[in-house]
């Protein structure tokens, strides 16, 4: 009987501590955050094209400026707050990837260039790179096999 009371008390404790998520609110926040990043990127593209740069060069400048802005905001501890509020809307674009590389570099710089920054810089971004490359390789192999068979 005592064991059942302990288990019930633990379940109540877990329910009390588990955060309640509001899916529509989280989706709205992600949409607004991701949309704001996209609007900023489109603004950069428009400015570059008005300056006479072609589309490819404008895209390069847009990516570089968004990455730079993300890293600077990460350094001032602003981007993590944006990501906490906006969720996937801040983490999925290129700015989120830049944040995931810059944050460990900033956190572990006190451990030195090699053992700190060098070893820890890709702790978050590394799996994304690894599985992204692996998935593209598998899909490429699948595409190649379909081409050989004559389906495509």
N, C-alpha and C positions, 0 to 999 in steps of 0.2 A: 504494500500500500504506500509506503514511504517513497519507494522508487517511482510510482506513478505520479505522486505529487511533485517530486523533483522534476520529472519529465514535463509535466504540465507547466510548472513555473518557468522552466527553460524555454518552452515553446512560447509562452507569453512574453518573456524577455526578448526573444528573437523577433517576434511580431512588433514589439515596441521599438526596437532598434533598427529594423529594416526600413529603409527609406521608401516612401510611397511615390511612384512616378506617375505623372500626368502625361500620357502619350500625346494627346493633341497639343498641349502647351510645349512639350519638348520638340515636336515636329515644327511648330510655328517658330520657335526660337532658332532651330537649325536652318529653316528656310530663310528667315530674316538675316541671320549671320552669313550664311553662304551667299545669299543675294547681295549683301553689302560688299562682300569680297569681290564678287563678279562685277558689280557696278564699278568698283574701284579699278579693277582690271580693264574693263571696257573704256573707262575714262582715260587710262594710261594709253591704251591702243589708239583712241581717237586723237589724243594730243600728239602722239608719235607720227601718226599718219598725216595730221595737219602740218607737222614740221617737215614733211616731205620724205619720210622714211617709207620703204616698201613694207608689205604685210609681214614678211618673215622677220625682218629686222625689228619691226614694231612688236611682234610677238616675243622676241628675245628680250627686248627692253622691258616689256610688261612682266615677264617671268622674273627677270633679275630684280626689278623694283619691288615686286610683291614678296620675293624671298628676303630681300634686304629689309623691308619694312617688318616682316614677320620676325626676323632675327633680332632687330633692334627692340621691337616690342617684347620679345621673349627676354632679352637682357634687362629690360626695365620691369619685368614681372607683370606686364600688362596682358600679353597674349594668353598666358594660362587662365587668367580671369575671363577673357573673351571666350576661350575654349570651354571653360566650365559652364558658362551661361549658354553658349550656342551649340555645344555638343558637336555632332558630326558636321554641322555647317561650317565650323572653324577647323575641324581636323581633317576633312577629306580633301580640300583644295591644296594646291602646292604650298600654301602658307602653313598648313598644318604639318606637312612633311618637313619643311624648314624648321618649324618649332621643335619637332621630334628629334632633329639632329642637333640643334643649338642648345636645347635644355640640358641634355647630359654633358655637353662640352662645358657649359657654364658651371654645372653642379660639381663636376669632378676635376676642374682645373687646379684645385688646391693639391691634388695628388700628383701633379707633374704633367709634362707634355706627353710622355710615352705611356706611363701606367694610368694616368688619369684620363686625359682627353683622347689619346690614341686608342686606348682599350675600351673606353666607355661610350664613345661618340655615337656608335651605331647600335646601342643596346635596344632602342625603340625602333629605329628605322631599319635595322638589319634584317629582321624577319620579313618586313614588307618587301625589301629589295630581293631577298632570297626567294620567297614564294612567288613574287611577281615574275622573276626570271624563270623559275621552274615552271610556272603555269604557262607562260608564253612559249616555252620550249615544248611542253606537252601538246599544247594547241597547235603549234607549228608542225609537229610530227603528225598529229591527227589530220591536219590540212594536207600535208604532203602525201599521206597514205590515201586520202580520198581522191587526190589528183591522179595518183598512180592507178587506182581502181577505175577511174573515169567518171566518178560521181560528180566531180566539179570540173 
